[in-house]
Amino acid sequence: MTVWLRDPLAILAAGAERGVVVSDGRIAELVPKGAEPMTPYTQIFDAGRHAVLPGLINTHHHFYQTLTRASPAALGRTLFPWLRALYPIWARLTPDFLDSAATVAMAELLLSGCTTTTDHHYVFPAGLEAAIDTEVAAARRLGIRVVLTRGSMNLSQRNGGLPPDSVVQDEDIILADSERLIARYHDAAGDAMVQVALAPCSPFSVTASLMRATAALAGRTGVRLHTHLSETADEDTFCLEKFGCRPLDYLEQCGWLTDRTWLAHGVHFNAAEFGRMAKAGVSVTHCPCSNQALASGTCPVCDMERAGMRIGLGVDGSASNNASNMMQEVRSAFLLQRGRYGVERAGHLDALRWATEGSAACIGRTADLGRVAVGMQADLALFTLDDLRFSGAQDPIAALVMCGAHRADRVMVAGRWVVEDGAIPGLDIAALVRRHTAAAHAMHAG
């Protein structure tokens, strides 16, 4: 099927005023003002009510945390006490609970215009050894593109770490399962729907041995590396006390300063570290809502970009953000960075770029994702501006960010509609909410 998305209200692409032609899962042609498609098409989609964006890319999330949104145990806490309050609840995860959590997270993302998402799953209580397999199955049902990171923790409280013994695993088990998942699911092709990355959780929950072994495994298999780093001042203190150095120095000692690494948060890096990361090709995911909710600080995005770094966006876990909505994250990033840097340095197009091209750089997919251009994957998010919040808006693309768009009307992944008229075909949302709510209550009840 070759479809012409005709005459959009607006589109985030130069020379595509009359829309785009999609064929075989890719963008075959941009149709400029006053022209007709040169590519033969079999179908027309009238986009006259729609502002069209490249599909948004979420580069940091924890799907399972949708089960602990607004959890009383964690309210009003900073990161370390927040984690200590939630670990015992997360230890009750089961495969069925995770399936409902992942489905909720990915459905919410799709409905917000997100076409590609990562997930960082690092909690593996007994019985949940196949967590990543569960997430792959859920992603395939929904039709969303994913980079699923095999997270890990092996430094528990008895060894000076933060997590309890019940949610950590031995290094040998972690590495063996990482190899299994890469062999079974990782697709290195340019049109990949499922990829795997490796993601030890953080300096305060894994050993240096595991960090080094994971970096070596990623190097042998060609997959990417991900972890939390420099999220809070407490982390700086922990690394200085335990390792005698700052978090980025520790990361470098473990062999992680590579262009295959992207880091979540990056709130407390300093100016000298920006240059080191830029030279190495390390990217950072900005998580504005989560950082505000946990009062962790603000990622210095514009300074990082000025130093040559690539910056993406992530919603982070739904226990800190309490939402999985990428368009809301775009608006939050716009407001937070504008408040920090001023009108001249942070605009709505910057925030959209972080969520598209910047995020594509984080996951190593700039060749096929993040832009509306010929040859790129046909991953598109279409928003209507019919809501009261948009009334009177003159610039449709700016309005999506500044007026607070939060729900897409249509979403296309690899040339296939996965959201139609604001709904996910075949997904019974009411039944999913009932199942997911019951799981959340069961986990909190213990």
C-alpha positions, 0 to 999 in steps of 0.5 A: 500500500502506498498512501499520500498523507495529503495537505496537512494543516502543518508539518514539521518538515521543509518542502512538504507543505502538501504532505508525504507519500508513504510506501513499504514502511518508509517515507517515499516522497515529500510533496512541496507546495503547489505540487502533486506526488510523483510517486504512484499512490493507491490511497489518500489520507486527508490530513487537513485537520492534522499537524504532523510531527515525526514520531516522538522517541522516548529514551528513558522509562520504567514500564513496571512503575505504572503500578506504583503511581502516586504510591503513598509510601513514596510521596514527598521523598527525594530519590534515595528514600523514594527508592527504599520505600518502593523496592519492597513493593516492586519485589512483588512483581509477577509476569502478569503484573508486568504485562499489564504495566508494560501494556499500559505504559506503551499504550499511553505512549502511543496515544501521546504520539510516541512511536519508539520507546525504550524501557529500563527494566532492572527489577528481577524478583524470583519468578520474573526472570523472563521480564524482557520477553514479556515486554517484547510480546506486549510491544509486538501486540501494540505495534510500537517500536522498542529498544528494551534494555536488560537492566540489572542490579547486583549490589544489595544493601548487605554489600553497601548498595541501595536495593534489598536482596530480593530484587538483585541477581548474581553477575553470572545470571545477569550476563547469561540472560543478557547474551540470550536476549541479544541473540533472540531479539536484537535486530541490527537492521535499519528498520528494526522494530525490536532492539536490545541494549544493556543497562546496569541500573546505577553506581549505587546498585551494581558492582564495578565488575558488572559494569566492566563485564557489561561494557565488554559484552556490549562491545562484542555484540554491538549493542548500546549501553544505558544507565542512570548517572548524575541524577542527584547530589546524593549520587555524587556523594555516594561515588566520592565516598565509595569510589573516590571520584565523581560518577563520570570518572567512575563510568570512564574507569568501567569502560563506558565512555563510548559513542554507544552509551546514553545516560539518563538524567545528567543533572549534576554534570559540570562544564568540564564533563560536558566536553569529555562526554561530547568528545566520546560521543555520549548522549544524555536523556533529559527527564524534566517531569521526573526531575521536577517531581523528585526535586533532583535539579535541572539538566543543563541541556543548552550548555550540553548542546553547546559543548557538542552533546546530543540530548534526547527526552524521556518520561522516566518511570511512572512512579516519579513522573506519574505519566507516560506522555511524551507530548507532555514531556516535550512541553515540560522540557520547553518550559523548564529549559526556557525558564533556565536559559531564557527565550533566546536559547530554548524554543518550542522547536528545540523541545521537539528536536530533543524528542525526535532527532536528539532521542534518535541519536541516543539510541543510535537511530539517526539514519532512519528515525527522528525526521520527516525525510525521504528514506526515513521510517514512516513513523508519524504522529498526527494531532488535531487542534480541535480542542478548546485549548488550541482555539485561536492558535496561529502556528499549529506546530508551536501550538502543540507545545505551547498550548499543551497537546497531549493526545494524538489523533493518528499515529503511524509506525513503519507505515501502519496505523497503530492509533486511529481516531484517538484509539488503539485498534483492538485494545480494550482500554477499559478491560486493561485499566481494570486488570492493571488497577487490580494488579496495583492494588495487589502489589500495594496490599502485599 
